[in-house]
Amino acid sequence: MCRLISREVKGKNYYYLEENIKVKGKWQKERLYLGNEKPGNKKLLEHFEKFKKQLSKKGIKVVVPPLTDFITHVTAVKLNKAIQKKKKFLNKLTAKQKQDFIKREKITFITDSNAIEGSTLDFEQTNNIINEREKIAWLKKKYVITGSTREQEEALSLSKCLDLYEKHLKQKRDLSEELILQWHYVLLKKIEGYEKYAGVWRPVNVFIRGSLHRFPHHTEVRNLMIELLKWYEVNKGLIHSVELAAKFHTKFTTIHPFADGNGRMARLLMNYILQLNGFPFTNIPLSKRSTYMKTQAAGNKEKYKPFTKFLVNEIILQNNKLKK
């Protein structure tokens, strides 16, 4: 795996990009000299792209960027195989089967993502609500519809978020403050009591019942989110995409930038980063909620390995299970 390393010679540090390569059963090192000053991330990315081209001419593919902490070369290869398994699986399906599979994947995500936050709706109930969406939308134009529960509205809102998500993904729009606030507006604008918080950084302080973690004061939120987006911008390409998505998710939940909907937004954003980089859409199963929540508690203490490993395992496991 590619690493940024330094060598000290006569009291001076010299920097290199280094990749360990196995050739005919023996390990050898490939290096690119970077100079005697540690490069910033922008310059490092330029060096890394040059190094990849240099190695590609020798038939060597670099799969782990140099600032990756927790994903090894072996794991990266397994993740790439997961991508190929998903592609092969989808390619074997008819157009109708593919459409149905993607719909089930979407409904499963909506069901589990809302259930992690306390919703009691199961897959079938969520599916029925989403299927009735167009009919309900038409009726609302002509009549006043009452009796819709918060859980039903949450399912509909998350479905609409995914529609917008797909539109942005096709356009390959990168993450931005505008994009995140737009999704959040769709997520909360129909939730009774939370309309005024839709699409805005939280103007109130928040806490999680049973957690000792103190989230940042609401006056700090916008600056922290701008810093997070800058972190994302300077590290994409230098951190393996799965680790980048996992760290972004955990940093986001640590900030807790919204009055409500933080977990659902974090899982949307995580998947958006994955899919922008060619990795499969990945659900966090309700059955693993306890483990998932522990990884987020660790993330509140800037321990990002637990959730990175959790996400890696889910991507590999979920795509190994795919069968036509």
VENSULRA-V425211 format. One record per residue. N is the residue number from 1. PHI is phi in degrees with one decimal (999 if undefined). D_LAST is the distance of its C-alpha to the last C-alpha in Angstrom with 1 decimal. Layout:
n | phi | d_last
N | PHI | D_LAST
N | PHI | D_LAST
This chain:
n | phi | d_last
1 | 999 | 34.0
2 | -71.5 | 36.4
3 | -138.7 | 39.3
4 | -88.6 | 42.4
5 | -127.1 | 45.3
6 | -127.4 | 49.1
7 | -123.1 | 51.7
8 | -96.7 | 55.3
9 | -130.2 | 58.0
10 | 51.6 | 61.7
11 | 81.4 | 60.8
12 | -111.9 | 58.5
13 | -94.2 | 54.7
14 | -124.5 | 52.7
15 | -106.8 | 49.1
16 | -141.0 | 46.2
17 | -97.5 | 42.5
18 | -133.2 | 41.3
19 | -131.2 | 38.2
20 | -87.4 | 37.9
21 | -122.6 | 36.4
22 | -96.3 | 35.8
23 | -123.8 | 37.2
24 | 51.5 | 37.6
25 | 81.7 | 37.2
26 | -120.5 | 39.8
27 | -85.2 | 39.6
28 | -138.9 | 41.5
29 | -106.0 | 42.0
30 | -111.5 | 41.8
31 | -132.4 | 43.9
32 | -127.8 | 44.9
33 | -74.9 | 48.3
34 | -110.0 | 48.4
35 | 118.5 | 52.1
36 | -100.2 | 54.3
37 | -124.2 | 53.1
38 | -64.5 | 49.8
39 | -73.9 | 47.8
40 | -70.8 | 46.6
41 | -61.5 | 42.9
42 | -63.7 | 43.3
43 | -68.4 | 45.1
44 | -61.6 | 42.8
45 | -64.1 | 39.8
46 | -61.9 | 41.8
47 | -62.3 | 42.5
48 | -64.0 | 38.9
49 | -62.8 | 37.8
50 | -64.7 | 40.6
51 | -64.4 | 39.7
52 | -62.2 | 36.0
53 | -65.5 | 37.3
54 | -61.3 | 39.9
55 | -74.5 | 37.3
56 | -61.1 | 34.9
57 | -64.3 | 37.7
58 | -96.0 | 37.7
59 | 81.3 | 33.9
60 | -108.4 | 33.3
61 | -104.3 | 30.7
62 | -87.0 | 31.7
63 | -114.7 | 28.8
64 | -126.1 | 30.9
65 | -63.5 | 33.6
66 | -71.5 | 37.0
67 | -100.2 | 37.3
68 | -72.8 | 34.2
69 | -98.7 | 35.2
70 | -120.2 | 32.4
71 | -109.8 | 29.6
72 | -84.5 | 30.3
73 | -58.8 | 29.4
74 | -61.2 | 27.0
75 | -66.0 | 25.3
76 | -61.0 | 25.1
77 | -64.2 | 23.4
78 | -63.2 | 20.7
79 | -66.7 | 20.3
80 | -65.0 | 20.0
81 | -66.2 | 17.3
82 | -63.4 | 15.4
83 | -60.4 | 16.0
84 | -66.4 | 14.7
85 | -63.6 | 11.4
86 | -65.3 | 10.9
87 | -62.7 | 12.1
88 | -63.9 | 10.1
89 | -61.1 | 6.7
90 | -66.6 | 8.6
91 | -67.0 | 10.2
92 | -80.7 | 7.5
93 | -85.2 | 7.3
94 | -72.0 | 10.5
95 | -57.0 | 13.2
96 | -68.0 | 13.0
97 | -62.9 | 9.3
98 | -64.5 | 10.2
99 | -60.5 | 13.4
100 | -66.1 | 12.1
101 | -64.1 | 10.0
102 | -63.3 | 13.2
103 | -65.7 | 15.3
104 | -61.5 | 13.8
105 | -61.2 | 14.2
106 | -66.1 | 17.7
107 | -65.3 | 18.7
108 | -61.5 | 17.7
109 | -62.7 | 19.9
110 | -61.6 | 22.7
111 | -61.2 | 22.7
112 | -70.3 | 22.8
113 | -64.4 | 25.1
114 | -72.0 | 27.6
115 | -66.4 | 27.4
116 | -59.2 | 28.4
117 | -92.1 | 31.4
118 | 116.7 | 32.2
119 | -64.9 | 30.5
120 | -101.3 | 29.9
121 | -71.1 | 27.3
122 | -94.2 | 23.9
123 | -58.9 | 20.5
124 | -63.9 | 21.4
125 | -63.4 | 24.9
126 | -63.7 | 23.8
127 | -60.4 | 21.3
128 | -63.4 | 24.2
129 | -65.3 | 26.6
130 | -66.3 | 24.5
131 | -64.5 | 23.9
132 | -86.7 | 27.7
133 | -56.9 | 28.6
134 | -64.1 | 29.6
135 | -64.6 | 31.5
136 | -64.5 | 33.3
137 | -60.5 | 34.2
138 | -67.1 | 35.7
139 | -64.0 | 37.7
140 | -64.7 | 39.0
141 | -72.5 | 40.7
142 | -109.9 | 42.7
143 | -135.1 | 43.1
144 | -90.2 | 43.4
145 | -97.8 | 40.4
146 | -119.1 | 41.2
147 | 92.0 | 39.5
148 | -73.8 | 36.5
149 | -84.6 | 36.1
150 | -60.0 | 35.7
151 | -62.9 | 32.2
152 | -66.1 | 31.2
153 | -64.1 | 32.8
154 | -64.5 | 31.1
155 | -64.2 | 27.6
156 | -63.4 | 28.7
157 | -66.2 | 30.4
158 | -67.9 | 27.5
159 | -62.8 | 25.3
160 | -65.6 | 28.0
161 | -60.3 | 28.2
162 | -67.2 | 24.5
163 | -61.8 | 25.3
164 | -66.3 | 28.3
165 | -55.1 | 26.3
166 | -63.4 | 23.9
167 | -62.3 | 27.0
168 | -68.4 | 28.6
169 | -64.8 | 25.6
170 | -62.7 | 25.6
171 | -82.4 | 29.3
172 | 56.2 | 28.8
173 | -69.8 | 31.6
174 | -84.0 | 32.5
175 | -62.9 | 33.5
176 | -156.6 | 36.9
177 | -60.5 | 39.1
178 | -59.4 | 38.8
179 | -62.7 | 35.0
180 | -63.2 | 34.9
181 | -67.1 | 37.6
182 | -64.9 | 36.0
183 | -61.3 | 32.8
184 | -65.6 | 34.9
185 | -59.2 | 37.0
186 | -64.6 | 34.0
187 | -65.5 | 32.9
188 | -111.0 | 36.3
189 | -61.8 | 38.3
190 | -104.3 | 37.5
191 | -89.5 | 37.9
192 | -57.6 | 41.2
193 | 91.4 | 43.7
194 | -120.5 | 41.8
195 | -55.4 | 42.2
196 | -71.2 | 45.0
197 | -97.6 | 42.8
198 | -70.8 | 40.0
199 | 74.7 | 39.6
200 | -133.4 | 42.5
201 | -62.7 | 42.9
202 | -59.8 | 44.1
203 | -96.2 | 47.9
204 | -133.1 | 48.0
205 | -85.2 | 47.6
206 | -131.4 | 44.6
207 | -149.4 | 43.8
208 | -110.3 | 41.1
209 | -58.3 | 42.4
210 | 91.4 | 42.6
211 | -105.5 | 42.4
212 | -89.1 | 45.4
213 | -68.2 | 44.1
214 | -100.2 | 46.2
215 | -77.8 | 44.4
216 | -56.1 | 46.5
217 | -60.7 | 49.1
218 | -59.7 | 48.0
219 | -70.8 | 50.5
220 | -91.9 | 48.7
221 | -59.4 | 45.2
222 | -60.3 | 45.3
223 | -63.3 | 46.8
224 | -65.2 | 44.2
225 | -70.6 | 41.3
226 | -63.2 | 43.0
227 | -63.9 | 43.3
228 | -64.2 | 39.7
229 | -67.4 | 38.7
230 | -66.5 | 41.2
231 | -57.8 | 39.7
232 | -60.1 | 36.2
233 | -62.5 | 37.8
234 | -82.2 | 39.7
235 | -104.7 | 37.0
236 | -64.2 | 33.9
237 | 94.7 | 33.5
238 | -108.4 | 35.5
239 | -120.6 | 33.1
240 | -53.0 | 29.5
241 | -56.8 | 27.4
242 | -69.1 | 25.7
243 | -66.8 | 29.1
244 | -60.4 | 30.6
245 | -63.9 | 28.2
246 | -66.6 | 28.8
247 | -66.6 | 32.6
248 | -61.3 | 32.8
249 | -54.4 | 31.1
250 | -71.3 | 33.5
251 | -62.8 | 36.5
252 | -63.2 | 35.7
253 | -68.0 | 35.6
254 | -68.3 | 38.8
255 | -74.7 | 40.6
256 | 51.2 | 39.1
257 | -75.4 | 40.3
258 | -117.7 | 39.7
259 | -69.0 | 41.4
260 | -158.5 | 38.0
261 | 90.3 | 34.3
262 | -64.7 | 34.5
263 | -64.4 | 31.4
264 | -63.4 | 29.2
265 | -65.4 | 30.7
266 | -60.5 | 30.2
267 | -72.8 | 26.5
268 | -64.7 | 26.2
269 | -65.5 | 28.4
270 | -56.9 | 26.5
271 | -67.4 | 23.3
272 | -63.5 | 25.3
273 | -63.9 | 26.7
274 | -58.7 | 23.4
275 | -72.9 | 21.9
276 | -58.6 | 25.2
277 | -105.4 | 24.8
278 | 86.6 | 21.2
279 | -90.2 | 19.7
280 | -69.8 | 16.7
281 | -57.9 | 17.6
282 | -132.4 | 18.1
283 | -89.0 | 19.0
284 | -95.5 | 21.9
285 | -67.5 | 20.9
286 | -57.9 | 23.8
287 | -62.2 | 23.6
288 | -111.0 | 24.8
289 | -56.9 | 27.5
290 | -60.9 | 30.4
291 | -63.8 | 29.3
292 | -58.8 | 28.6
293 | -65.1 | 32.0
294 | -65.4 | 33.7
295 | -66.1 | 32.4
296 | -73.9 | 33.8
297 | -63.8 | 37.1
298 | -65.4 | 37.3
299 | -63.4 | 36.6
300 | -63.0 | 39.7
301 | -105.0 | 41.6
302 | 62.7 | 40.1
303 | -104.0 | 37.9
304 | -99.2 | 34.7
305 | -63.9 | 33.2
306 | -55.7 | 31.7
307 | -74.0 | 29.5
308 | -59.6 | 28.6
309 | -63.8 | 27.4
310 | -59.1 | 25.6
311 | -65.7 | 23.7
312 | -55.5 | 22.9
313 | -63.8 | 21.5
314 | -67.0 | 19.4
315 | -61.2 | 17.9
316 | -66.2 | 17.1
317 | -62.9 | 15.9
318 | -63.7 | 13.6
319 | -85.9 | 11.9
320 | -71.4 | 11.9
321 | -83.1 | 10.0
322 | -65.9 | 6.9
323 | -141.6 | 3.8
324 | -71.3 | 0.0
